[in-house]
Amino acid sequence: MGATDREQLLKSAADLVWEHAMSGCGTDPQPMAAALAAARKVGISLQEIADYNTDRPEDL
């Protein structure tokens, strides 16, 4: 997996985690869980996903 693919997978997982959290956990968790599993399979940690989301503005 190339760096660009890894970055896209990280972004996709982080986006789904962010959307789920900002919805008050009201969105379907299955897409988020699948994205997290795929990310972890290629070595992306939950901490990396959390770090990616740390600097997001509240209104995204």
N, CA, C and O of each residue as an XYZ file, in Angstrom:
240
protein
N       0.854     -1.172      0.000
C       0.000      0.000      0.000
C       0.895      1.229      0.000
O       1.816      1.343      0.809
N       0.613      2.147     -0.919
C       1.389      3.367     -1.012
C       0.977      4.386      0.038
O      -0.063      4.251      0.684
N       1.802      5.398      0.195
C       1.546      6.448      1.187
C       0.233      7.172      0.898
O      -0.497      7.531      1.821
N      -0.065      7.384     -0.375
C      -1.303      8.080     -0.742
C      -2.521      7.249     -0.368
O      -3.504      7.782      0.147
N      -2.462      5.947     -0.622
C      -3.565      5.055     -0.261
C      -3.760      5.015      1.254
O      -4.887      5.030      1.749
N      -2.648      4.963      1.974
C      -2.714      4.918      3.432
C      -3.335      6.206      3.974
O      -4.173      6.169      4.875
N      -2.915      7.346      3.413
C      -3.458      8.645      3.845
C      -4.958      8.717      3.557
O      -5.718      9.234      4.376
N      -5.385      8.208      2.416
C      -6.811      8.217      2.077
C      -7.602      7.322      3.021
O      -8.702      7.683      3.439
N      -7.059      6.169      3.358
C      -7.723      5.267      4.295
C      -7.814      5.906      5.681
O      -8.839      5.803      6.354
N      -6.734      6.566      6.099
C      -6.743      7.284      7.375
C      -7.813      8.363      7.360
O      -8.588      8.476      8.310
N      -7.869      9.160      6.294
C      -8.855     10.236      6.188
C     -10.278      9.676      6.200
O     -11.152     10.212      6.881
N     -10.505      8.618      5.459
C     -11.853      8.034      5.403
C     -12.303      7.536      6.770
O     -13.433      7.791      7.188
N     -11.421      6.827      7.461
C     -11.761      6.325      8.795
C     -11.985      7.480      9.763
O     -12.940      7.472     10.540
N     -11.095      8.477      9.710
C     -11.222      9.630     10.600
C     -12.512     10.396     10.332
O     -13.173     10.849     11.266
N     -12.871     10.539      9.058
C     -14.115     11.238      8.709
C     -15.328     10.519      9.293
O     -16.226     11.158      9.840
N     -15.357      9.195      9.178
C     -16.497      8.442      9.701
C     -16.568      8.500     11.227
O     -17.653      8.593     11.800
N     -15.413      8.445     11.876
C     -15.382      8.576     13.341
C     -15.888      9.963     13.736
O     -16.690     10.098     14.661
N     -15.418     10.987     13.032
C     -15.821     12.373     13.319
C     -17.333     12.539     13.142
O     -18.011     13.082     14.015
N     -17.848     12.071     12.016
C     -19.281     12.198     11.742
C     -20.102     11.481     12.808
O     -21.127     11.996     13.254
N     -19.660     10.307     13.214
C     -20.383      9.543     14.228
C     -20.373     10.292     15.560
O     -21.396     10.389     16.237
N     -19.212     10.816     15.922
C     -19.112     11.554     17.188
C     -19.941     12.838     17.158
O     -20.640     13.149     18.122
N     -19.865     13.579     16.058
C     -20.585     14.854     15.968
C     -22.096     14.651     15.896
O     -22.857     15.573     16.190
N     -22.531     13.469     15.515
C     -23.965     13.189     15.454
C     -24.507     12.776     16.820
O     -25.697     12.500     16.970
N     -23.624     12.739     17.808
C     -24.043     12.235     19.115
C     -24.180     10.724     19.086
O     -24.969     10.137     19.827
N     -23.400     10.112     18.221
C     -23.409      8.654     18.008
C     -24.732      8.185     17.434
O     -25.170      7.061     17.677
N     -25.365      9.073     16.660
C     -26.660      8.753     16.064
C     -26.579      8.140     14.682
O     -27.602      7.726     14.136
N     -25.385      8.069     14.098
C     -25.263      7.457     12.777
C     -25.030      5.955     12.931
O     -24.654      5.472     13.998
N     -25.263      5.236     11.845
C     -25.038      3.793     11.828
C     -23.553      3.524     12.094
O     -22.710      4.017     11.344
N     -23.208      2.767     13.124
C     -21.800      2.537     13.446
C     -21.105      1.525     12.531
O     -19.879      1.422     12.556
N     -21.853      0.789     11.738
C     -21.238     -0.263     10.918
C     -20.226      0.266      9.901
O     -19.146     -0.313      9.792
N     -20.518      1.348      9.141
C     -19.498      1.855      8.216
C     -18.234      2.318      8.945
O     -17.121      2.102      8.466
N     -18.411      2.951     10.094
C     -17.271      3.395     10.890
C     -16.461      2.188     11.367
O     -15.233      2.194     11.282
N     -17.125      1.180     11.857
C     -16.431     -0.014     12.349
C     -15.667     -0.703     11.223
O     -14.545     -1.167     11.428
N     -16.261     -0.771     10.050
C     -15.583     -1.389      8.907
C     -14.356     -0.577      8.494
O     -13.309     -1.147      8.188
N     -14.482      0.746      8.483
C     -13.355      1.610      8.125
C     -12.240      1.494      9.158
O     -11.062      1.472      8.799
N     -12.600      1.420     10.431
C     -11.595      1.258     11.484
C     -10.873     -0.085     11.329
O      -9.652     -0.156     11.467
N     -11.617     -1.125     11.047
C     -11.009     -2.449     10.869
C     -10.049     -2.442      9.684
O      -8.953     -2.996      9.773
N     -10.446     -1.826      8.584
C      -9.575     -1.757      7.403
C      -8.320     -0.947      7.706
O      -7.221     -1.313      7.289
N      -8.486      0.149      8.429
C      -7.348      0.991      8.782
C      -6.379      0.230      9.692
O      -5.165      0.264      9.486
N      -6.913     -0.436     10.672
C      -6.053     -1.184     11.604
C      -5.330     -2.322     10.888
O      -4.206     -2.672     11.247
N      -5.974     -2.894      9.881
C      -5.366     -4.000      9.127
C      -4.090     -3.552      8.402
O      -3.184     -4.358      8.189
N      -4.019     -2.274      8.026
C      -2.818     -1.769      7.334
C      -1.900     -0.998      8.286
O      -0.983     -0.306      7.844
N      -2.150     -1.120      9.587
C      -1.241     -0.547     10.565
C      -1.565      0.852     11.038
O      -0.732      1.492     11.680
N      -2.748      1.341     10.738
C      -3.162      2.662     11.220
C      -3.777      2.462     12.600
O      -4.721      1.690     12.769
N      -3.234      3.159     13.566
C      -3.710      2.988     14.938
C      -4.899      3.896     15.228
O      -5.137      4.883     14.531
N      -5.630      3.542     16.261
C      -6.728      4.396     16.698
C      -6.190      5.756     17.138
O      -6.870      6.771     16.986
N      -4.979      5.782     17.679
C      -4.371      7.049     18.090
C      -4.112      7.945     16.881
O      -4.321      9.156     16.955
N      -3.662      7.365     15.771
C      -3.452      8.156     14.551
C      -4.761      8.774     14.076
O      -4.788      9.925     13.640
N      -5.831      8.018     14.158
C      -7.142      8.526     13.752
C      -7.572      9.651     14.681
O      -8.075     10.678     14.225
N      -7.377      9.461     15.983
C      -7.718     10.511     16.948
C      -6.877     11.758     16.703
O      -7.393     12.875     16.743
N      -5.591     11.573     16.453
C      -4.712     12.716     16.183
C      -5.154     13.463     14.930
O      -5.131     14.693     14.896
N      -5.552     12.729     13.911
C      -6.021     13.337     12.664
C      -7.230     14.231     12.935
O      -7.373     15.297     12.336
N      -8.092     13.788     13.839
C      -9.317     14.537     14.133
C      -9.111     15.663     15.143
O      -9.999     16.498     15.313
N      -7.980     15.706     15.806
C      -7.752     16.683     16.871
C      -7.892     18.129     16.394
O      -8.460     18.959     17.103
N      -7.392     18.430     15.226
C      -7.365     19.816     14.764
C      -8.535     20.208     13.873
O      -8.500     21.267     13.245
N      -9.543     19.396     13.807
C     -10.702     19.737     12.973
C     -11.511     20.863     13.615
O     -11.683     20.914     14.833
N     -12.000     21.760     12.766
C     -12.920     22.773     13.322
C     -14.243     22.119     13.709
O     -14.649     21.126     13.106
N     -14.895     22.665     14.689
C     -16.148     22.087     15.201
C     -17.266     22.040     14.159
O     -18.157     21.197     14.261
N     -17.239     22.915     13.172
C     -18.373     23.023     12.260
C     -18.275     22.152     11.014
O     -19.044     22.358     10.075
N     -17.362     21.188     10.969
C     -17.296     20.285      9.808
C     -18.395     19.271      9.849
O     -18.494     18.432      8.954
